[in-house]
Amino acid sequence: MKEQLQKDFDNTIRNLTLSQKDIEIKKFYLDNFINKGFPNRKEEDWKFSDLKQIIKKNIGELAFYSDYTSTNKVDTSAFVDGLEHNKIVFINGRIEKIDFDYEKKDQIEIIDQSETINKFNNNSSLSDLNSAFTNKSFKIVVKKGYQLLKPLIIYHTTNSKIWSKNINLRLNFELYENSSLRLIDLFRDTSEKNFINIFYNFNLKENSILKNYKVDKFENKNIKYSFNNIEQDKNSVSETFILSSGSNFCKNEINCNLNGKYSSAFVNGIFSLNNNKHHEIRTIINHLTENTKSYQLIKSVLEESSRAVYQGKIFVNSKAQKTDGYQLSKAILLNKDSEFNAKPELEIYADDVKCSHGSASGSLNEDSIFYLMSRGLNYQQSRELLINGFLLDVVEKITDPEVKNLIKNMIGIKE
């Protein structure tokens, strides 16, 4: 792999306009990744999965995508109907379209940071890989007091041009005081057997609001890793929703630092898995000052030898008095070969706090199915009704009505 890495890295550098210093920085991150390799079970954060073996099993030999010179045609049929929205379109890791037509142009700033290499401080080999190979990097700035009129959908798409490739991309978002952003990450892959490595950084100033909805619903044979770092100032709010279903393997990580008083973070997620899929969510909510709040709810429906993992940590600094932290995960296992692993953690150094966590798993209640069948439903209808009721609790936590309806339609929830 080392020779392939070096070859693809050299091709990447040739296609970018970088100073010698920036090339050396990228080379530093490449060497870090070579020394660390892909994460494996020896690392606590990856104790339930070995990414190197997952890539070997599902992809085989992996190359590192570096051909960002040729453009890709944007397929407008992939756009969401019935929802007016702004767009950023990634195709094979390359930004092909940025469209904020619904917004006031002087209130949104798009800054090209391609020549500014920012390291994500999460001590991860995947961050090193991303820093070494990322092509274009942009910062999206929402100006003070501006609330986007329409949601922004980021379309993550791949096509048949790529096979057995690693794609790396990143975006930075800055929300100034009293601003807000509704962001939907929508994955639509037509390629197969690729590893997609995504890093986002969000900086929320005082009184700003971020609503981020991640939707991996459509069937595909790719492997995905997504890392969100969220920095929150006073009285800011972040809401993250994850629908994890379509990919062969997917891991979402959320690291949220509640730096300002009265800041709040909400993370809600759904695993809906079959066909031997393996998906994970890992969250770290760091309460770093007093009077902060977090709420996390993860629910799983698993069948056909699928596997879900939720690792959730609430950290409370000694200065973070009056913290309110809650975390709960529940799973329905639809056959004996499906598996759910939960690793809840509380690390508390303050004494005036209210924190709790819980986890439960089990099968569908046969008595409930029998009751519904006695009322005229068949077995399949009874089963679907119970599953929808189980998941509806999470979907109802979505505070944006338009996005809530979109998610319900995708899942097939009917009320």
Secondary structure as UniProt FT lines:
FT   HELIX           2..14
FT   HELIX           20..36
FT   TURN            41..42
FT   HELIX           44..46
FT   TURN            47..48
FT   HELIX           51..58
FT   STRAND          63..64
FT   HELIX           76..78
FT   TURN            81..82
FT   STRAND          86..91
FT   TURN            92..93
FT   STRAND          94..99
FT   TURN            101..102
FT   HELIX           105..107
FT   STRAND          108..112
FT   TURN            114..115
FT   HELIX           125..133
FT   STRAND          137..142
FT   TURN            144..145
FT   STRAND          152..158
FT   TURN            160..161
FT   STRAND          165..175
FT   TURN            177..178
FT   STRAND          180..189
FT   STRAND          192..204
FT   TURN            206..207
FT   STRAND          209..216
FT   STRAND          221..232
FT   TURN            234..235
FT   STRAND          237..244
FT   STRAND          249..258
FT   TURN            261..262
FT   STRAND          264..273
FT   TURN            275..276
FT   STRAND          278..287
FT   STRAND          293..302
FT   TURN            304..305
FT   STRAND          307..316
FT   TURN            318..319
FT   TURN            321..322
FT   STRAND          323..333
FT   TURN            336..337
FT   STRAND          339..348
FT   STRAND          353..362
FT   HELIX           366..374
FT   TURN            375..376
FT   HELIX           379..395
FT   TURN            396..397
FT   HELIX           401..411
//
